[in-house]
Amino acid sequence: MILNESIRHLEHPRPTPLPPEPVNFYNDIGAPVNMPLDTKQDLKKKEKELLAKEAELNKREQEIKRREEALERAGVRIEPKNWPPKFPLIHVDISNDIPVHLQRVQYVAFASLLGLIICLFWNFICVTAVWIIGDSPKIWFLAIIYFVTGVPGAYYCWYRPLYRAMRKESAFRYGWFFMFYFFHICFCVFASAAPSILFVGRSLAGIFQALSVITYSATVGIFYFIGFTLFVLEALLSIWVMQKVYWYFRGSGKEAEMRPDAASRRPPF
């Protein structure tokens, strides 16, 4: 008896059943949301628009291709800009455009273009330094003019004519190159000396100005001596290019083509 009562006390009471759930308790997802769906007509309309745009793009592509072919037949060559690599401004592809026997000279000519850029930029630094220590601001503006006009002027006046002359064997472009490259060499020689002519002399980092500036500023004087060295190296490199191009110009017979009596000496046909 005592054993039965203790067993009844150890047994768990039965749980109370839950109340019945309402109908559609798990199926109630709220009010329906009206979402607009494209009809078949809208889909067909969009498809027609896409097809029309595709046809227009194909037409434009064919038109561009036709113009490129017409320019190529006319002898006009498209030169895509590819240099400098990060911010292309000019076209330089010597290995593909220039014949193999002329590539070395063209590479050195390109080096002389880069050398001129370095010379004019360093000259601007030198003139800025001497202007800061108390010289006239006129020389600083002249240094800016040298750089702003000299770099694009060198490219358009003598580098690009030489590039196209070597690519197409054009006697006229060779003559254009010789004329402006001669002025380029004269400028480099004049800049390396930099004689005191009014305020122009101090605007160029030449030997005479270096000797003058070093008397009251050793640091700026050293800057001017470096500029003098750069202009001398640029002049020597340019003279080498002029010599090589002229030898090739004479050896290839282009010089004879530029003479006034060249037409009268042509063999009759």
C-alpha positions in Angstrom: 0.0 0.0 0.0 2.7 2.4 1.0 4.7 1.3 -2.1 1.8 2.0 -4.5 1.3 5.5 -3.0 5.0 6.4 -3.5 4.9 5.1 -7.1 1.8 7.4 -7.8 3.7 10.4 -6.4 6.6 9.7 -8.8 4.5 9.6 -11.9 4.3 12.8 -14.0 0.9 14.4 -14.5 -0.6 14.3 -18.0 -0.2 17.6 -19.9 -3.2 19.7 -20.6 -4.2 19.6 -24.3 -3.8 22.9 -26.3 -6.9 24.7 -27.6 -7.9 23.9 -31.1 -6.3 26.2 -33.8 -8.4 28.3 -36.1 -9.1 27.3 -39.6 -6.4 28.3 -42.2 -4.0 29.2 -39.5 -1.0 28.1 -41.5 -2.3 29.2 -44.8 -3.0 32.8 -43.9 -0.2 34.8 -45.7 -1.9 38.1 -45.6 -3.5 40.2 -48.2 -2.3 39.5 -51.8 0.3 42.0 -53.3 -0.6 43.3 -56.7 2.7 43.0 -58.8 2.4 44.2 -62.4 3.6 41.6 -64.9 4.6 42.3 -68.5 2.2 41.1 -71.0 3.2 39.4 -74.2 2.7 42.6 -76.1 5.1 44.5 -73.9 7.7 41.7 -74.3 7.3 41.8 -78.0 7.7 45.5 -78.0 10.9 45.4 -76.0 12.2 42.7 -78.3 11.6 44.8 -81.3 13.4 47.8 -79.7 16.4 45.6 -78.9 16.5 44.3 -82.4 16.3 47.8 -83.8 19.2 49.0 -81.6 21.3 46.0 -82.7 20.6 46.7 -86.3 21.6 50.3 -85.8 24.9 49.3 -84.1 25.7 46.9 -86.9 25.0 49.6 -89.5 27.3 52.0 -87.7 30.0 49.4 -87.4 29.8 48.7 -91.2 29.9 52.4 -91.9 33.1 52.9 -89.8 34.7 49.8 -91.4 33.8 51.2 -94.9 35.4 54.5 -94.1 38.5 52.9 -92.7 38.9 50.8 -95.9 38.4 53.9 -98.0 41.1 55.8 -96.1 43.4 52.8 -96.4 42.8 52.7 -100.2 43.5 56.4 -100.4 46.8 56.0 -98.6 45.7 57.7 -95.4 46.9 55.6 -92.4 45.2 55.7 -89.1 47.6 56.1 -86.2 46.1 55.1 -82.9 47.6 56.8 -79.9 49.6 54.4 -77.7 52.3 56.3 -75.8 52.7 56.9 -72.9 51.0 53.6 -72.0 49.0 55.0 -69.0 47.9 58.2 -70.8 48.5 57.9 -74.5 49.0 61.1 -76.4 51.0 60.2 -79.5 51.5 57.2 -81.8 54.8 55.3 -81.4 55.2 51.9 -83.0 58.7 51.8 -84.4 59.1 48.1 -84.5 56.0 47.7 -86.8 56.0 51.0 -88.8 59.6 51.6 -89.5 61.8 49.3 -91.7 64.3 47.2 -89.8 67.4 49.0 -91.2 66.1 52.4 -90.0 64.7 51.4 -86.6 67.9 52.2 -84.7 68.0 55.8 -86.0 64.4 56.3 -85.3 64.8 55.0 -81.7 67.6 57.4 -81.1 65.5 60.2 -82.6 62.8 59.3 -80.2 65.4 59.4 -77.4 66.4 62.9 -78.5 62.7 63.9 -78.2 62.6 62.5 -74.7 65.9 64.2 -73.9 64.6 67.6 -75.0 61.6 67.1 -72.7 64.0 66.3 -69.8 66.2 69.3 -70.7 63.3 71.8 -70.8 61.7 70.4 -67.6 65.0 70.6 -65.7 65.6 74.1 -67.1 62.2 75.1 -65.6 63.3 73.7 -62.2 66.6 75.7 -62.4 64.9 78.9 -63.4 62.3 78.5 -60.7 65.1 78.1 -58.1 66.9 81.2 -59.2 63.7 83.2 -59.4 62.9 82.1 -55.8 66.2 83.5 -54.5 65.5 86.9 -56.0 65.8 87.0 -59.8 63.3 88.6 -62.2 60.0 86.8 -62.8 60.4 87.3 -66.5 62.9 84.5 -66.8 60.4 82.2 -65.1 57.7 82.9 -67.7 60.2 82.4 -70.4 61.1 79.0 -69.0 57.4 78.1 -69.1 57.1 79.2 -72.7 60.2 77.1 -73.6 58.6 74.0 -72.2 55.0 74.6 -73.3 55.9 75.4 -76.9 59.1 73.3 -77.2 57.7 69.9 -76.4 54.7 69.8 -78.8 56.7 71.9 -81.4 59.5 69.3 -81.4 57.0 66.5 -81.9 55.1 68.1 -84.7 57.9 69.9 -86.5 60.7 67.3 -86.6 59.9 64.0 -84.9 56.7 63.1 -86.7 58.0 64.3 -90.1 61.0 62.0 -89.6 58.7 59.1 -88.5 56.5 59.4 -91.6 59.5 60.0 -93.9 61.1 56.8 -92.8 57.9 54.9 -93.0 56.8 56.2 -96.4 60.2 57.2 -97.9 59.0 60.8 -98.5 61.7 63.2 -99.7 59.5 66.2 -98.8 59.2 65.1 -95.2 62.9 64.5 -95.0 63.4 68.1 -96.1 60.9 69.3 -93.5 62.8 67.3 -90.8 66.2 68.7 -91.8 65.0 72.3 -91.6 63.4 72.1 -88.2 66.0 69.7 -86.7 68.7 72.1 -87.6 66.9 74.8 -85.6 66.5 72.3 -82.7 70.3 71.7 -82.7 71.0 75.4 -82.8 68.7 75.9 -79.8 70.4 73.2 -77.8 73.9 74.6 -78.5 72.6 78.1 -77.6 71.0 76.8 -74.4 74.1 75.0 -73.3 76.0 78.3 -73.6 73.2 80.6 -72.5 74.9 84.0 -73.1 73.7 87.0 -71.2 71.4 88.7 -73.7 69.1 90.9 -71.7 67.1 88.6 -69.4 67.0 85.7 -71.8 70.3 84.3 -70.7 69.3 83.6 -67.1 66.2 81.8 -68.4 68.4 79.0 -69.8 70.6 76.7 -67.7 73.8 77.1 -69.7 77.5 77.3 -68.7 77.7 81.1 -68.5 74.7 81.4 -66.3 75.9 78.5 -64.1 79.2 80.3 -63.5 77.3 83.5 -62.7 74.7 81.9 -60.3 77.2 79.7 -58.4 78.9 82.8 -57.0 75.9 83.6 -54.7 74.1 80.2 -54.5 76.1 77.0 -54.7 73.0 74.8 -54.8 71.3 76.6 -57.7 74.7 76.8 -59.4 75.0 73.0 -59.3 71.4 72.8 -60.8 72.6 75.1 -63.6 75.7 72.9 -64.3 73.4 69.8 -64.5 71.2 71.7 -67.0 74.3 72.6 -69.0 75.4 69.0 -69.1 71.9 67.9 -70.2 71.8 70.4 -73.1 75.3 69.4 -74.2 74.3 65.7 -74.3 71.1 66.5 -76.1 73.0 68.6 -78.7 75.5 65.7 -79.3 72.8 63.1 -79.6 70.9 65.3 -82.1 74.0 65.9 -84.2 74.4 62.1 -84.4 70.8 61.7 -85.5 71.2 64.4 -88.1 74.3 62.8 -89.5 72.8 59.3 -89.8 69.6 60.5 -91.4 71.5 62.7 -93.9 73.8 59.8 -94.8 70.8 57.6 -95.4 69.0 60.4 -97.3 71.9 60.8 -99.7 72.5 57.1 -100.1 68.9 56.3 -100.9 68.7 58.9 -103.7 66.1 61.1 -101.9 68.5 64.1 -102.2 68.4 63.9 -106.0 64.6 63.8 -105.9 64.5 67.2 -104.2 66.7 69.0 -106.7 65.0 71.4 -109.1 66.3 69.5 -112.2 65.2 66.1 -110.9 62.2 66.1 -113.3 64.3 66.9 -116.3 66.7 64.1 -115.5 64.1 61.4 -115.3 64.2 58.8 -118.1 61.4 59.3 -120.7 58.7 56.6 -120.9 
